[in-house]
Amino acid sequence: MDPVFSLGIQSLWDEVSHMPLGGVWWMNIERREDAVSLLNQTIAAQHADAKIAAITMGEKPRTIVKLNESHGPEKIRLFTMPKNENGLYSLRRDLLCSLEPTGYLFILLCADNIWQNISADRFRTWLNNAQRWAEYYHCSLLVLNPGNNIDAQLSLLLSEFRTLSGLASLRFQGDSHLFDIAFWGNEKGVSARQQLRVTYNDSLWQLAEDEEAVVQPRSDEKDVISTKMALEGAPPLSEYWSVFDTNDAVFNASRSVQAATIIFSVEQTSQIEQLAHSIHTLRRQRGSALKIVVRETAACLRATDERLLLGCGANLVIPWNAPLSRCLTLVESVQKQQFQRHVPDEIGTLLAMTQPLKLRGYQKWDIFCDAVHNIMNNPLLPDDNKGVMVALRPVPGLRVEQALTLCRPNRLGDIMTIGDNRLVLFLTFCRINDLDTALNHIFPLPTGDIFSNRMIWFEDKQITAEIVQMKAVTAERWTAPLPLTTDKNEVMNATHDGRSWRRFPEPLHLGQAQGESKQ
């Protein structure tokens, strides 16, 4: 009969602890000392005749692995490997040079954050090769991966359920640990989305006493976890509501729920990226039944920010001008919903989508055309919502080069060029109904006083067609901007702040002027 190995946490039921031959199990662990202790207790949990091999990276295994005199196998095989990516690729080949792997449990203790700089494609390739190797040689591999960025690692691994037999995390909670099981498959079946509290006392990992030793269905659909700011300081509205001071506290409380409603609040632009990471982590790890709502408490979200939060997994973004009563009505509207949109494994894909154009300000005619063309052909961006392009023709008597000096875009992705006696702007992710507001921010004077007419393109096909015509404009018809100079004879009473010229007042002594007039 084939041996079945067990994870080193006492009192766990078989469905989430057994590791039969032919599979790869992965555990992300926040602290290295927890990974080392779990390695030793897993070894001690096996039968006396079990074939066990422990592998460490960049450290001597004899300083880490400690045999239990009363439990576990009588002997184990110890290996060490280089602390680099090449060592991971040669691991299986090197093991074959030393032993016959059939029937073994291999426990790999990774170096801290060793996978952080390995690309997703190479990571998946390594996992696929490890799974095929374990299946072919009829052995088991348990990977203990310590590191401080396990959420990003877990998001990538969740899609590898066809490769991994089990995926779980061990998180330190102060006085206890949270054993978060994404999925775990063995001869007993498959368990998923289980969270159990475990303790480590007297060198022993075990299930907390208040945890039932049965697989528990969790029903928290009526629960609401919110920030105080989202409720405008109001107390919890019922016994199902839990209110916290910060978004971080809401995030930590939400890591153990299945179908509850989560309400974050945002009041500053600087909060958006961190909030996006929290939403992405919850959506990837806690599933589609979770309802995630973001309430804007002050006007700070642009259209790109809303798109980022929704792309990370938020069900709803409530605007800042919605009163509390309207906010609660909208929260009720997402109940019983199942999140259906696809969320990428890596949040970097979504962050890159919100800033596809790393340019700002004046660009040469050909560079402008190429940049807008690339935006239009970006498959990650929504159709007919990539931005607005507008061509402005100056009033008679004003040269287009002079009009350019009044154009002062501050937002990354807003670019302009001049040529063919017109100024052309492309405003990334600007909506057509917000165009006048955007132009008022870009130009210090009313655009009606500077330009005689304008043409607007806001659909992808329209913009692409106009870019094709612009590319046909020869270089002789391109217009160069006015040269920047600091010669006081050419530019009077002006200083340059790095982006544009600013006039400064010239002092006039009124007493002297009055004396001259009396004479």
Wavefront OBJ file of the C-alpha trace (Angstrom):
o trace
v 0.000 0.000 0.000
v 1.301 3.448 -0.921
v 2.263 5.656 2.016
v 0.255 8.798 2.771
v 2.151 11.642 4.414
v 0.676 14.199 6.827
v 1.209 17.886 7.420
v 2.759 18.620 10.805
v -0.234 20.278 12.510
v -1.926 18.108 15.129
v -5.703 17.585 15.222
v -6.211 18.600 11.581
v -8.691 16.374 9.798
v -7.406 14.166 7.016
v -9.019 16.203 4.214
v -6.644 19.122 4.842
v -3.518 17.357 6.077
v -2.924 14.207 4.009
v -0.404 14.316 1.149
v -0.458 11.129 -0.961
v 2.196 10.244 -3.517
v 2.264 11.936 -6.895
v 1.479 15.546 -5.984
v 2.955 18.928 -5.135
v 1.725 20.890 -2.106
v 2.622 24.530 -1.535
v 2.539 26.536 1.690
v 3.256 30.259 1.957
v 4.448 31.200 5.449
v 4.909 34.773 6.680
v 7.765 34.126 9.139
v 10.846 32.006 8.515
v 10.945 30.659 12.083
v 7.415 29.289 11.573
v 8.519 27.584 8.355
v 11.465 25.931 10.128
v 9.328 24.688 13.022
v 6.652 23.368 10.635
v 9.344 21.563 8.646
v 10.573 19.742 11.755
v 7.080 18.886 13.006
v 6.056 17.590 9.572
v 9.055 15.272 9.638
v 8.117 14.130 13.159
v 4.512 13.443 12.040
v 5.548 10.680 9.606
v 5.821 6.947 10.258
v 9.082 5.421 11.441
v 9.698 3.700 8.093
v 8.729 6.715 5.946
v 11.220 7.897 3.340
v 11.800 11.621 3.934
v 14.234 14.075 2.354
v 14.685 17.678 3.509
v 16.197 20.327 1.224
v 17.401 23.759 2.340
v 18.583 26.716 0.268
v 21.893 28.389 1.083
v 22.062 26.909 4.601
v 23.432 23.778 6.171
v 20.462 21.441 6.763
v 21.959 20.022 9.973
v 21.560 23.435 11.629
v 17.854 23.540 10.727
v 16.511 19.974 10.748
v 16.106 18.403 14.196
v 14.925 14.803 14.552
v 12.395 13.955 17.262
v 13.662 11.110 19.416
v 10.201 9.680 20.079
v 8.356 10.421 16.811
v 9.010 10.356 13.114
v 11.365 8.414 10.855
v 14.569 6.912 12.157
v 16.631 8.639 9.474
v 16.148 11.188 6.741
v 18.152 12.387 3.765
v 19.485 15.955 3.937
v 20.333 18.151 0.950
v 21.354 21.749 0.419
v 21.126 23.774 -2.780
v 22.325 27.172 -4.024
v 20.287 30.188 -3.051
v 19.490 31.276 -6.607
v 17.144 30.635 -9.518
v 19.505 28.229 -11.280
v 19.511 26.000 -8.207
v 15.736 25.633 -8.475
v 15.957 24.547 -12.099
v 18.581 21.866 -11.374
v 16.910 20.552 -8.189
v 15.188 17.512 -9.694
v 18.205 16.474 -11.755
v 20.517 16.700 -8.731
v 18.157 14.618 -6.584
v 18.130 11.849 -9.198
v 21.924 11.675 -8.939
v 21.692 10.872 -5.212
v 18.650 8.643 -4.696
v 15.701 6.851 -6.236
v 12.789 9.270 -5.526
v 9.954 6.714 -5.607
v 8.004 6.736 -2.340
v 9.745 9.788 -0.905
v 8.340 12.940 0.644
v 10.611 15.824 -0.345
v 10.289 18.952 1.822
v 11.821 22.034 0.215
v 12.475 24.969 2.573
v 12.903 27.955 0.255
v 15.000 31.014 0.978
v 13.100 34.158 1.941
v 11.374 35.801 -1.054
v 13.341 33.609 -3.507
v 10.423 33.606 -5.988
v 9.851 37.355 -5.897
v 12.060 38.201 -8.891
v 11.143 35.155 -10.987
v 8.695 35.922 -13.785
v 5.233 34.365 -13.758
v 5.923 32.329 -16.900
v 9.128 30.797 -15.523
v 7.372 30.170 -12.212
v 4.545 28.275 -13.908
v 7.036 26.280 -15.965
v 8.863 25.229 -12.801
v 5.600 24.156 -11.153
v 4.482 22.146 -14.189
v 7.830 20.362 -14.362
v 7.763 19.635 -10.618
v 4.250 18.181 -10.844
v 5.136 15.951 -13.788
v 8.312 14.820 -12.013
v 6.418 13.932 -8.808
v 3.765 12.050 -10.753
v 6.295 10.148 -12.900
v 8.497 9.077 -9.973
v 5.544 8.494 -7.644
v 6.764 10.790 -4.882
v 5.484 13.896 -3.061
v 6.879 17.422 -2.838
v 5.984 19.914 -0.085
v 7.247 23.450 -0.689
v 7.535 25.725 2.354
v 7.896 29.283 1.054
v 8.650 31.936 3.722
v 8.374 35.585 2.759
v 6.707 38.915 3.480
v 4.869 39.191 0.157
v 2.773 36.050 0.275
v -0.416 37.764 -0.917
v 1.068 38.482 -4.350
v 2.462 34.928 -4.467
v -0.908 33.455 -3.503
v -2.772 35.394 -6.197
v -0.534 33.850 -8.847
v -0.771 30.334 -7.406
v -4.577 30.299 -7.184
v -4.802 29.712 -10.922
v -2.482 26.686 -10.680
v -5.091 24.328 -9.231
v -4.467 21.855 -12.072
v -0.779 21.720 -11.187
v -0.774 21.919 -7.387
v -2.517 19.338 -5.229
v -2.740 21.778 -2.332
v -2.241 25.466 -1.600
v -2.359 27.089 1.841
v -0.906 29.965 3.863
v 0.185 30.308 7.462
v -0.175 33.857 8.806
v 1.003 35.159 12.151
v -1.823 36.784 14.160
v 0.009 37.839 17.333
v -1.067 35.185 19.831
v -1.988 32.557 17.239
v -1.696 31.726 13.548
v -4.252 31.584 10.751
v -4.098 28.472 8.570
v -5.713 29.689 5.340
v -6.492 26.833 2.950
v -7.117 27.941 -0.631
v -7.566 24.326 -1.778
v -6.266 20.937 -0.629
v -6.854 17.713 -2.514
v -5.997 14.146 -1.543
v -7.506 10.657 -1.352
v -10.287 12.029 0.899
v -11.504 14.601 -1.613
v -10.992 18.327 -2.095
v -11.429 21.073 0.500
v -11.338 24.781 -0.347
v -11.706 28.196 1.284
v -11.192 27.014 4.837
v -9.618 29.173 7.542
v -8.550 27.635 10.826
v -6.828 29.068 13.871
v -3.745 27.109 14.911
v -1.330 27.641 17.791
v 2.351 26.941 18.352
v 3.106 26.121 21.976
v 5.895 24.033 23.482
v 7.365 23.381 20.011
v 4.061 21.892 18.857
v 1.727 23.013 16.068
v -1.896 22.120 16.743
v -5.432 23.160 15.923
v -6.832 25.723 18.353
v -9.152 24.250 20.939
v -12.123 26.376 19.879
v -11.953 25.109 16.275
v -14.248 22.217 15.469
v -12.577 19.207 13.917
v -15.021 19.094 11.025
v -15.111 20.892 7.727
v -17.282 23.911 8.432
v -19.512 25.644 5.910
v -19.271 29.366 6.635
v -22.427 31.451 6.176
v -21.655 35.154 6.579
v -23.753 36.592 3.787
v -25.504 39.066 6.101
v -22.286 40.426 7.639
v -21.074 43.913 6.705
v -17.533 45.106 7.483
v -17.082 48.847 7.055
v -14.926 51.841 7.954
v -16.301 54.550 10.246
v -15.702 57.148 7.564
v -17.932 55.283 5.102
v -20.773 55.584 7.636
v -19.946 59.242 8.376
v -19.357 58.397 12.015
v -22.689 56.631 12.515
v -22.727 53.587 14.862
v -23.176 50.027 13.503
v -26.617 49.780 11.941
v -27.367 46.273 13.253
v -25.748 43.306 14.938
v -24.431 42.180 11.550
v -22.328 45.334 11.083
v -18.689 45.613 12.184
v -17.084 49.059 12.011
v -13.332 49.766 11.985
v -11.224 52.908 11.973
v -9.072 52.262 8.894
v -9.086 50.449 5.567
v -6.249 48.224 6.799
v -8.353 47.068 9.742
v -11.266 46.325 7.390
v -8.922 44.391 5.097
v -7.560 42.244 7.932
v -11.055 41.525 9.255
v -12.192 40.508 5.763
v -9.553 37.837 5.237
v -11.705 35.227 6.964
v -15.084 35.876 5.313
v -16.712 34.179 2.360
v -19.766 36.155 1.220
v -19.889 39.252 3.440
v -20.120 42.869 2.256
v -16.917 44.897 2.595
v -17.063 48.714 2.518
v -13.833 50.665 2.075
v -13.553 54.457 2.069
v -11.204 56.699 0.104
v -10.602 60.426 0.525
v -7.126 60.986 -0.973
v -5.454 60.032 -4.226
v -2.520 58.574 -2.288
v -4.797 55.835 -0.879
v -5.824 54.426 -4.242
v -2.910 52.098 -5.029
v -2.868 50.505 -1.571
v -6.645 50.103 -1.705
v -6.339 48.476 -5.130
v -3.874 45.932 -3.706
v -6.254 45.122 -0.834
v -9.250 44.654 -3.140
v -7.240 42.518 -5.569
v -6.008 40.295 -2.729
v -9.506 39.789 -1.281
v -11.079 39.066 -4.649
v -8.401 36.568 -5.676
v -8.279 34.798 -2.319
v -11.831 34.955 -0.978
v -13.775 34.300 -4.166
v -16.666 35.701 -6.157
v -19.344 35.721 -3.418
v -17.662 38.597 -1.570
v -19.292 42.016 -2.129
v -16.680 44.800 -2.169
v -17.857 48.419 -2.138
v -15.691 51.557 -2.221
v -17.191 54.821 -0.974
v -15.531 58.045 -2.056
v -15.811 60.423 0.911
v -14.111 63.358 -0.827
v -13.750 64.163 -4.517
v -10.493 62.377 -5.402
v -11.255 59.543 -7.868
v -10.689 60.044 -11.570
v -12.217 57.787 -14.189
v -8.952 55.803 -14.379
v -8.977 55.262 -10.619
v -12.542 53.944 -10.684
v -11.615 51.623 -13.541
v -8.616 50.352 -11.566
v -10.689 49.586 -8.449
v -13.397 47.857 -10.476
v -10.780 45.897 -12.404
v -9.207 44.717 -9.140
v -12.523 43.212 -8.056
v -14.743 45.895 -6.527
v -18.470 45.406 -7.153
v -19.345 49.077 -6.798
v -17.747 52.516 -6.422
v -20.008 55.100 -4.768
v -19.282 58.757 -5.718
v -18.489 61.379 -3.102
v -21.698 63.389 -3.596
v -24.014 60.473 -2.762
v -25.627 60.991 0.694
v -25.482 58.247 3.316
v -29.062 57.144 2.635
v -28.276 56.710 -1.056
v -25.066 54.905 -0.144
v -26.924 52.346 1.964
v -29.428 51.800 -0.850
v -26.573 51.069 -3.247
v -25.019 48.657 -0.743
v -28.329 46.784 -0.607
v -28.353 46.576 -4.405
v -25.222 44.368 -4.514
v -26.573 41.753 -2.127
v -26.814 38.210 -3.529
v -24.515 39.211 -6.375
v -21.816 36.921 -7.740
v -18.772 38.722 -9.118
v -18.442 37.668 -12.768
v -15.611 39.765 -14.228
v -12.142 38.324 -14.750
v -9.436 39.576 -12.367
v -5.824 39.088 -13.588
v -3.422 37.081 -11.449
v -0.996 39.989 -11.138
v -2.103 43.467 -10.145
v 0.778 44.915 -12.148
v -1.260 44.249 -15.284
v -4.057 46.449 -13.958
v -1.712 49.193 -12.767
v -0.069 49.291 -16.194
v -3.513 49.570 -17.776
v -4.257 52.794 -15.892
v -1.009 54.441 -17.014
v -0.329 53.112 -20.506
v 1.234 56.372 -21.714
v 4.339 57.549 -19.862
v 4.447 60.925 -21.643
v 3.255 64.409 -20.802
v 3.300 67.786 -22.518
v 4.608 68.713 -25.954
v 5.721 65.946 -28.334
v 6.975 66.113 -31.889
v 4.323 65.429 -34.532
v 5.525 61.896 -35.365
v 6.058 60.912 -31.728
v 2.558 62.166 -30.875
v 1.024 60.102 -33.687
v 2.880 56.933 -32.661
v 1.912 57.352 -28.997
v -1.789 57.783 -29.719
v -1.689 54.900 -32.222
v -0.228 52.604 -29.536
v -2.977 53.648 -27.101
v -5.672 52.811 -29.637
v -4.156 49.350 -30.231
v -3.763 48.452 -26.532
v -6.053 45.418 -25.952
v -6.138 45.974 -22.169
v -7.949 49.295 -22.472
v -11.740 49.586 -22.814
v -13.240 50.235 -26.228
v -14.230 53.833 -27.019
v -13.060 54.983 -23.609
v -9.335 55.447 -24.096
v -9.394 59.244 -24.262
v -10.361 62.314 -26.270
v -8.401 63.996 -29.054
v -9.118 67.635 -29.878
v -7.642 69.913 -32.584
v -7.651 73.645 -31.821
v -7.053 76.409 -34.380
v -5.832 79.777 -32.943
v -7.750 83.010 -33.461
v -6.463 85.309 -36.241
v -3.351 87.175 -35.163
v -2.189 84.417 -32.741
v 0.397 81.975 -33.968
v 0.035 78.317 -33.037
v 3.497 78.407 -31.388
v 2.258 81.181 -29.111
v -0.886 79.252 -28.258
v 1.337 76.303 -27.280
v 2.958 78.366 -24.520
v -0.456 78.663 -22.876
v -1.037 74.888 -22.896
v 0.016 73.492 -19.512
v -1.126 69.886 -18.938
v -0.306 68.525 -15.482
v -1.560 64.954 -15.827
v 0.620 62.080 -17.042
v -0.754 60.883 -20.376
v -1.958 64.303 -21.576
v 0.141 65.190 -24.627
v -0.004 67.755 -27.418
v 1.721 68.689 -30.666
v 1.537 71.528 -33.194
v 1.507 71.490 -36.965
v -0.584 72.388 -39.968
v -1.591 75.600 -38.113
v -3.387 73.800 -35.301
v -2.694 72.520 -31.784
v -3.698 68.885 -31.249
v -4.191 67.445 -27.744
v -4.804 63.882 -26.637
v -6.214 63.549 -23.109
v -5.842 59.980 -21.869
v -8.991 58.487 -20.284
v -10.809 61.817 -20.481
v -14.541 61.517 -21.093
v -16.209 63.621 -23.737
v -18.518 65.263 -21.186
v -15.481 66.276 -19.101
v -13.583 67.863 -21.989
v -14.465 71.497 -21.196
v -13.471 71.017 -17.556
v -10.150 69.486 -18.607
v -9.405 72.328 -21.045
v -10.131 74.890 -18.349
v -7.493 73.246 -16.176
v -4.950 73.093 -19.012
v -5.296 76.672 -20.339
v -5.075 79.725 -18.050
v -7.409 81.695 -20.342
v -10.837 80.753 -21.731
v -10.323 78.586 -24.812
v -12.885 80.686 -26.701
v -10.520 83.674 -26.440
v -7.515 81.699 -27.731
v -8.992 79.443 -30.426
v -11.457 80.157 -33.176
v -12.697 76.584 -33.693
v -12.050 73.031 -32.601
v -12.635 69.461 -33.769
v -13.181 66.571 -31.354
v -12.687 62.804 -31.731
v -13.640 60.451 -28.870
v -14.363 57.045 -30.481
v -11.543 54.636 -31.268
v -12.337 54.471 -34.985
v -12.522 58.252 -35.264
v -9.215 58.792 -33.473
v -7.465 56.048 -35.449
v -8.685 57.477 -38.757
v -7.481 60.972 -37.829
v -4.067 59.630 -36.751
v -3.692 58.000 -40.163
v -4.316 61.376 -41.804
v -1.916 63.109 -39.410
v 0.841 60.640 -40.251
v 0.475 61.653 -43.889
v 1.371 65.270 -43.043
v 4.909 65.931 -44.263
v 7.626 67.223 -41.940
v 7.651 70.595 -43.718
v 4.193 71.303 -42.300
v 5.182 70.444 -38.731
v 5.632 73.451 -36.469
v 8.457 73.791 -33.977
v 7.716 75.387 -30.595
v 9.188 78.710 -29.639
v 12.736 78.350 -28.291
v 13.153 78.639 -24.558
v 15.563 81.407 -23.665
v 16.707 83.181 -20.558
v 17.976 86.310 -22.361
v 16.431 89.282 -20.561
v 16.543 91.282 -23.786
v 14.199 88.764 -25.402
v 11.945 87.835 -22.496
v 11.146 90.733 -20.206
v 9.893 90.356 -16.632
v 9.591 86.533 -16.871
v 11.068 83.479 -15.189
v 10.954 79.849 -16.274
v 9.769 77.287 -13.710
v 10.866 74.236 -15.688
v 7.654 73.872 -17.671
v 6.574 77.356 -18.767
v 7.334 81.053 -18.523
v 5.805 83.134 -15.746
v 5.652 86.934 -15.746
v 6.619 88.709 -12.550
v 5.674 92.274 -11.540
v 8.122 95.140 -11.893
v 8.240 97.373 -8.777
v 7.197 100.995 -9.219
v 7.882 103.626 -6.522
v 4.767 105.792 -6.369
v 6.456 108.540 -4.307
v 9.083 109.056 -6.970
v 6.466 109.082 -9.683
v 4.405 111.737 -7.822
v 7.504 113.927 -7.364
v 8.245 113.816 -11.042
v 4.667 114.832 -11.894
v 4.813 117.891 -9.573
v 7.921 119.134 -11.327
l 1 2 3 4 5 6 7 8 9 10 11 12 13 14 15 16 17 18 19 20 21 22 23 24 25 26 27 28 29 30 31 32 33 34 35 36 37 38 39 40 41 42 43 44 45 46 47 48 49 50 51 52 53 54 55 56 57 58 59 60 61 62 63 64 65 66 67 68 69 70 71 72 73 74 75 76 77 78 79 80 81 82 83 84 85 86 87 88 89 90 91 92 93 94 95 96 97 98 99 100 101 102 103 104 105 106 107 108 109 110 111 112 113 114 115 116 117 118 119 120 121 122 123 124 125 126 127 128 129 130 131 132 133 134 135 136 137 138 139 140 141 142 143 144 145 146 147 148 149 150 151 152 153 154 155 156 157 158 159 160 161 162 163 164 165 166 167 168 169 170 171 172 173 174 175 176 177 178 179 180 181 182 183 184 185 186 187 188 189 190 191 192 193 194 195 196 197 198 199 200 201 202 203 204 205 206 207 208 209 210 211 212 213 214 215 216 217 218 219 220 221 222 223 224 225 226 227 228 229 230 231 232 233 234 235 236 237 238 239 240 241 242 243 244 245 246 247 248 249 250 251 252 253 254 255 256 257 258 259 260 261 262 263 264 265 266 267 268 269 270 271 272 273 274 275 276 277 278 279 280 281 282 283 284 285 286 287 288 289 290 291 292 293 294 295 296 297 298 299 300 301 302 303 304 305 306 307 308 309 310 311 312 313 314 315 316 317 318 319 320 321 322 323 324 325 326 327 328 329 330 331 332 333 334 335 336 337 338 339 340 341 342 343 344 345 346 347 348 349 350 351 352 353 354 355 356 357 358 359 360 361 362 363 364 365 366 367 368 369 370 371 372 373 374 375 376 377 378 379 380 381 382 383 384 385 386 387 388 389 390 391 392 393 394 395 396 397 398 399 400 401 402 403 404 405 406 407 408 409 410 411 412 413 414 415 416 417 418 419 420 421 422 423 424 425 426 427 428 429 430 431 432 433 434 435 436 437 438 439 440 441 442 443 444 445 446 447 448 449 450 451 452 453 454 455 456 457 458 459 460 461 462 463 464 465 466 467 468 469 470 471 472 473 474 475 476 477 478 479 480 481 482 483 484 485 486 487 488 489 490 491 492 493 494 495 496 497 498 499 500 501 502 503 504 505 506 507 508 509 510 511 512 513 514 515 516 517 518 519
